[in-house]
Amino acid sequence: MYINRTMEKVIIKTDQSFKAILLTGTRQVGKSTILKHVFPNKKYVTFDDPLLLAETMNEPGLFFKNNRPPVILDEVQYIGELFPYIKMECDKSEEKGLFSLTGSQQYPLMNNVSESLAGRVAVLELSGLSLREIQGIEFSEPFLPTERYIEERRKYFQRCDNIWKVIHRGSYPALSDESLDWETFYASYVRTYIERDVNELTNVQDKLKFTRFMSALAARTGQMLNYSAVAAEVEVTVSTIKDWISVLEASGLIHILQPYSNSALNRAIKTPKVYFRDTGLVCYLTRYQTSETASAGAIAGNLFETFVVSEILKSYSNTGKDYRLYVSYYRGKDKHPDKENEIDLIIEENGTLYPVEIKLSANPKLSMTDAFDVLDGIPDRKRGTGAIVCMYDDVLWMKENIAAIPVEYI
């Protein structure tokens, strides 16, 4: 059964403004499904078909004689030879919406786009199902902890009976079918990912070690990225770990959250943090077989934080915005020279910094926001409303500019 996606309206509007759209996102998030749903009259062609792929690579110039636009081209990362011909087709016509492209390897795709389709294509990123989509909520604004956002979001508020079931089950649309075995799905997903996507991006000789690497990194989700520690655990070099992390990032499985940078914060740590984009995959890789064991496990706090960060990122990408331009984090000693303080997430918009603390707690305390005032000393920026995203069951204003917000308000 098709699940309505927040991005549908964005895709339709973008298609009316550009000659081509490129929908990126990791494997199995529903890229081709959403395009076939919103463009039922466009011909659909997939380069997962090895016969078609071979024919197109041998005779790319003949492809559009048999497949006239408007057309949906699925998994175009396999067919870089076709991009110059897509450019020529775009230049022949002033019509919009000629090509709807999908691909699951962002870096190679962006190279082809920048070389052949600059100015002709709009790039959108589709993630797994958001909590809003799982609950059937039509609210589509990006998360921002302002009073206006909170009041608007309240109109659509829906309590999640078991948030840990959602966290453990994961966000891939196929898993919305309760009859699909969770472990079988993720075992197949990891195997297919390593055999197909990873091999397209890098030459991994030892697939077992790469699987161990994914598990080691999953156990560190929500933490600062320590290449040396991961390398020591997996027994490979640091340079290999850096290459493999680039592969996971390129294929959309992880997000590297950069530290907030400003000269006024001269005692800030410059190490990025790593977040998996799907918490179900984290649970599979770290062997948490049930939602109960995940909620009581050693990384429960980091797992909850990963879920919240991923949901916030989805709220931006689902409206066509590049979340990389909006989010960062802070950790450092700018407030106390002998003590590190951390702000889990900083969302920047229109010169205002909105600090967010993420806590696996139903008992929010104002002391959880002690680090927020670090942002007050940054010139040309002002501090906006801060939030504690937590397990509390309603919005609780703890101060004029700080609110505790239930996780469902994302």
C-alpha positions in Angstrom: 0.0 0.0 0.0 1.4 3.4 -1.0 2.2 5.8 1.9 1.7 9.5 1.2 5.0 11.3 1.3 5.5 14.9 2.4 7.8 15.5 -0.6 5.1 14.9 -3.2 4.0 18.6 -3.5 7.7 19.7 -3.7 8.4 17.2 -6.5 5.4 18.3 -8.5 6.2 22.1 -8.1 9.9 21.5 -8.9 9.0 19.5 -12.0 7.0 22.5 -13.3 10.0 24.8 -12.9 12.9 22.7 -14.2 13.6 20.6 -17.2 15.0 17.8 -15.0 14.8 16.8 -11.4 17.2 14.4 -9.7 15.9 12.6 -6.6 18.7 11.2 -4.5 18.6 9.1 -1.4 19.9 5.8 -0.1 18.6 2.4 -1.4 15.0 1.4 -0.6 13.7 4.8 0.6 11.0 4.9 -2.1 12.5 7.1 -4.8 11.1 5.4 -7.8 7.8 4.7 -6.0 7.1 8.3 -5.3 8.0 9.4 -8.8 5.7 6.7 -10.4 3.0 7.9 -8.0 3.1 11.6 -8.8 3.9 11.1 -12.5 1.7 8.2 -13.5 1.8 9.2 -17.2 5.5 9.3 -17.5 7.3 6.3 -19.0 9.4 4.5 -16.4 12.9 3.1 -17.2 15.2 1.5 -14.7 18.9 0.8 -15.2 18.7 -2.0 -12.7 17.8 -3.9 -15.8 21.2 -5.4 -16.9 20.1 -5.8 -20.5 18.9 -2.3 -20.9 22.0 -1.0 -19.0 24.3 -2.8 -21.5 22.4 -1.6 -24.5 22.4 2.0 -23.3 26.1 2.0 -22.5 26.9 0.6 -26.0 24.6 3.0 -27.9 23.7 5.9 -25.6 22.7 8.0 -28.6 19.9 5.6 -29.5 18.4 5.6 -26.1 16.1 8.6 -26.6 14.9 7.4 -29.9 13.2 4.6 -28.0 12.4 6.5 -24.8 11.1 10.0 -25.6 10.8 12.4 -22.7 9.0 13.0 -20.4 10.5 10.0 -18.8 11.5 8.6 -15.4 15.0 7.2 -15.4 15.7 5.1 -12.3 19.2 4.4 -10.8 21.1 6.8 -13.2 24.3 6.4 -11.2 25.0 3.3 -13.4 24.9 5.2 -16.7 27.1 8.3 -16.6 27.5 8.0 -20.4 23.9 9.1 -20.8 24.2 12.5 -19.1 25.5 14.4 -22.1 22.6 13.1 -24.1 20.2 14.2 -21.4 21.7 17.7 -21.6 21.2 17.7 -25.4 17.5 16.7 -25.0 17.0 19.4 -22.4 18.6 22.0 -24.7 16.3 21.0 -27.6 13.2 22.0 -25.8 11.8 24.8 -23.6 9.4 22.4 -21.9 9.7 21.7 -18.2 9.5 18.3 -16.5 11.3 16.4 -19.3 13.3 14.1 -17.0 12.8 12.7 -13.5 16.0 11.0 -12.4 16.8 8.9 -9.3 20.1 7.7 -7.9 21.5 6.4 -4.7 25.1 7.4 -4.8 25.3 11.1 -4.3 28.9 12.0 -5.0 29.2 10.3 -8.4 25.8 11.7 -9.3 26.8 15.2 -8.4 29.9 14.9 -10.6 27.8 14.0 -13.6 25.2 16.7 -12.8 27.8 19.5 -12.4 29.5 18.5 -15.6 26.4 18.0 -17.8 23.3 19.3 -16.2 24.2 22.5 -14.3 21.4 25.0 -14.4 19.0 22.4 -15.9 18.3 20.1 -13.0 17.0 20.5 -9.5 18.4 18.1 -6.9 16.1 16.8 -4.1 16.9 14.3 -1.4 14.4 11.7 -0.2 14.9 10.0 3.2 13.1 7.1 4.8 9.6 7.6 6.3 9.4 10.4 8.8 7.3 10.0 12.0 4.9 12.4 10.4 4.5 10.2 7.4 4.1 7.1 9.6 1.4 8.8 11.5 -0.3 10.2 8.4 0.2 13.8 9.5 0.2 16.4 6.7 2.1 19.1 8.5 5.2 19.9 6.4 7.1 22.8 8.0 10.8 22.2 8.8 11.4 21.9 12.6 12.3 25.1 14.3 11.7 25.6 18.0 9.8 28.9 17.8 6.6 29.7 19.5 4.9 30.0 16.1 6.1 26.6 15.0 5.0 25.0 18.3 1.5 26.4 18.1 1.1 25.4 14.4 2.5 21.9 15.2 0.1 21.5 18.1 -2.8 21.5 15.7 -1.5 18.2 14.2 -0.1 16.7 17.4 -0.6 12.9 17.7 0.9 10.9 20.5 3.0 7.9 19.5 2.0 4.9 21.5 5.4 3.3 21.4 8.2 5.5 20.1 10.7 2.7 20.7 8.8 0.4 18.3 9.2 3.1 15.6 12.9 3.6 16.4 13.6 -0.1 16.3 11.5 -0.9 13.3 13.3 1.7 11.2 12.1 4.1 8.5 12.3 2.1 5.2 8.9 2.0 3.6 8.9 -1.7 3.0 9.0 -2.3 6.8 5.6 -0.6 7.1 4.3 -4.1 6.2 4.2 -5.7 9.6 4.4 -9.2 8.0 7.9 -8.4 6.7 10.4 -10.0 9.0 12.7 -7.2 10.4 15.9 -9.2 10.6 15.5 -10.8 7.2 15.0 -7.3 5.6 18.1 -5.7 7.2 20.3 -8.8 6.5 19.3 -8.6 2.9 19.7 -4.8 2.9 23.3 -4.9 4.2 24.3 -7.7 1.9 22.9 -6.0 -1.2 24.3 -2.6 -0.1 27.8 -4.0 0.2 27.7 -6.1 -2.9 26.2 -3.3 -5.1 26.6 0.2 -3.8 29.9 -0.2 -2.0 31.5 -1.9 -4.9 30.4 0.9 -7.2 32.2 3.4 -4.9 35.3 1.6 -3.7 37.1 -1.7 -4.0 36.5 -3.5 -0.7 38.4 -6.8 -0.7 37.3 -8.0 2.7 33.5 -7.7 2.9 33.4 -9.2 6.4 35.6 -6.4 7.7 33.4 -3.8 6.0 30.4 -5.3 7.8 32.4 -5.2 11.1 33.2 -1.6 10.3 29.5 -0.7 9.8 28.7 -2.4 13.2 31.6 -0.5 15.0 30.4 2.8 13.5 26.7 2.1 14.4 27.7 1.6 18.0 29.1 5.1 17.9 26.2 6.9 16.4 25.5 10.2 18.0 29.2 10.5 19.1 32.2 12.5 18.0 33.9 10.7 15.1 37.1 9.0 16.3 38.7 7.4 13.2 41.6 5.9 15.2 39.2 4.0 17.6 37.2 2.6 14.8 40.3 1.6 12.9 41.7 -0.2 16.0 38.5 -2.1 16.5 38.2 -3.2 12.9 42.0 -3.7 12.5 42.5 -1.6 9.4 44.3 1.7 8.8 42.8 5.1 9.6 42.9 6.1 6.0 40.8 3.0 5.1 38.3 4.0 7.8 38.1 7.5 6.3 37.5 6.1 2.8 34.8 3.8 4.1 33.1 6.6 6.0 33.1 8.6 2.8 31.3 5.7 1.1 28.6 5.5 3.8 28.1 9.3 3.5 28.1 9.2 -0.3 25.4 6.6 -0.3 23.3 8.4 2.3 23.5 5.9 5.2 25.1 8.4 7.6 25.3 12.1 8.1 28.4 13.8 9.4 27.3 16.7 11.6 29.9 19.5 11.5 30.7 21.6 14.6 29.5 25.2 14.6 32.3 27.5 13.4 32.7 31.1 14.6 35.8 33.0 15.6 34.1 34.1 18.8 34.1 30.4 20.0 37.9 29.9 20.2 37.7 27.0 22.6 35.3 24.9 20.5 36.1 21.3 19.5 36.4 20.9 15.7 35.6 17.2 15.5 32.4 16.3 13.7 29.8 13.8 15.0 28.4 10.9 13.1 24.7 9.9 12.8 23.1 7.0 11.0 20.1 8.1 9.0 18.1 5.0 10.0 17.8 3.8 13.6 16.5 0.3 12.5 19.8 -0.3 10.7 21.7 0.8 13.9 19.7 -1.7 15.9 20.4 -4.5 13.4 24.1 -3.8 13.2 24.4 -3.6 17.0 22.3 -6.7 17.5 19.4 -5.2 19.4 16.7 -7.7 18.3 13.7 -6.0 19.9 12.5 -2.6 20.8 12.7 -3.5 24.5 16.4 -4.4 24.4 17.1 -1.3 22.3 15.4 1.0 24.8 17.4 -0.5 27.7 20.7 -0.9 25.9 24.0 0.8 26.4 23.5 3.2 23.5 19.8 4.0 24.2 20.5 7.7 24.7 22.5 8.0 21.5 19.9 5.9 19.6 17.2 8.3 20.7 19.4 11.3 19.8 20.1 9.7 16.4 16.3 9.3 15.8 15.6 13.0 16.7 18.4 14.3 14.6 17.3 12.2 11.6 13.7 13.4 12.0 14.8 17.0 12.0 17.0 16.5 8.9 14.0 14.9 7.2 11.8 17.8 8.0 14.1 20.0 6.0 14.9 17.7 3.0 11.2 16.9 2.7 10.5 20.5 1.9 13.3 20.7 -0.6 15.8 22.4 1.7 19.4 21.3 2.1 19.7 20.6 5.8 23.5 20.8 5.7 23.1 24.6 5.5 21.0 24.8 8.7 22.4 22.3 11.3 25.5 22.0 13.3 26.5 21.3 17.0 28.7 22.8 19.6 31.1 21.3 22.2 33.9 23.2 23.9 35.1 25.2 26.9 34.1 28.7 26.0 31.8 28.9 29.0 34.0 27.2 31.6 37.7 26.8 30.9 37.8 23.6 33.0 34.6 22.0 31.8 33.2 21.1 28.4 29.7 22.1 27.5 27.7 20.7 24.5 24.7 21.8 22.5 23.4 18.8 20.7 22.0 20.7 17.7 22.2 24.3 16.5 19.7 25.3 13.8 20.6 28.5 12.1 18.0 30.6 10.1 18.1 34.2 9.1 21.0 35.1 11.5 19.3 33.4 14.5 20.7 30.4 16.3 18.2 28.0 17.8 19.9 25.6 20.3 18.4 22.2 20.8 19.1 19.7 23.6 18.0 16.1 23.1 17.3 14.0 26.1 15.9 10.5 26.6 14.0 11.7 29.6 10.4 12.5 30.6 11.7 14.8 33.3 13.2 17.9 31.5 15.2 20.3 33.7 16.4 23.8 32.9 19.9 22.8 33.9 20.0 20.7 30.7 20.2 24.0 28.7 23.1 25.5 30.6 25.3 25.6 27.5 22.8 27.6 25.5 24.1 31.0 26.6 27.4 30.3 24.9 25.7 31.5 21.8 25.0 34.9 23.3 28.6 36.1 22.7 28.6 35.5 19.0 28.6 38.9 17.1 26.1 39.4 14.2 24.0 36.5 15.5 21.2 36.3 18.0 20.0 33.4 20.1 16.5 32.3 19.3 14.1 30.0 21.3 15.8 27.0 22.7 14.3 23.5 23.1 14.7 20.3 25.0 13.4 17.5 22.8 12.4 14.8 25.1 9.8 12.2 26.2 7.6 14.6 28.1 4.0 14.4 27.1 3.3 18.0 26.4 5.0 21.3 25.6 6.4 22.8 28.8 7.7 26.4 28.8 10.6 26.4 31.3 11.6 30.0 30.6 10.5 32.7 28.3 12.8 31.5 25.5 13.2 27.8 26.4 10.6 25.0 26.0 10.6 21.3 26.6 9.0 19.7 23.5 7.7 16.1 23.0 9.6 14.2 20.4 6.3 13.9 18.4 6.5 17.7 17.8 9.3 17.2 15.3 
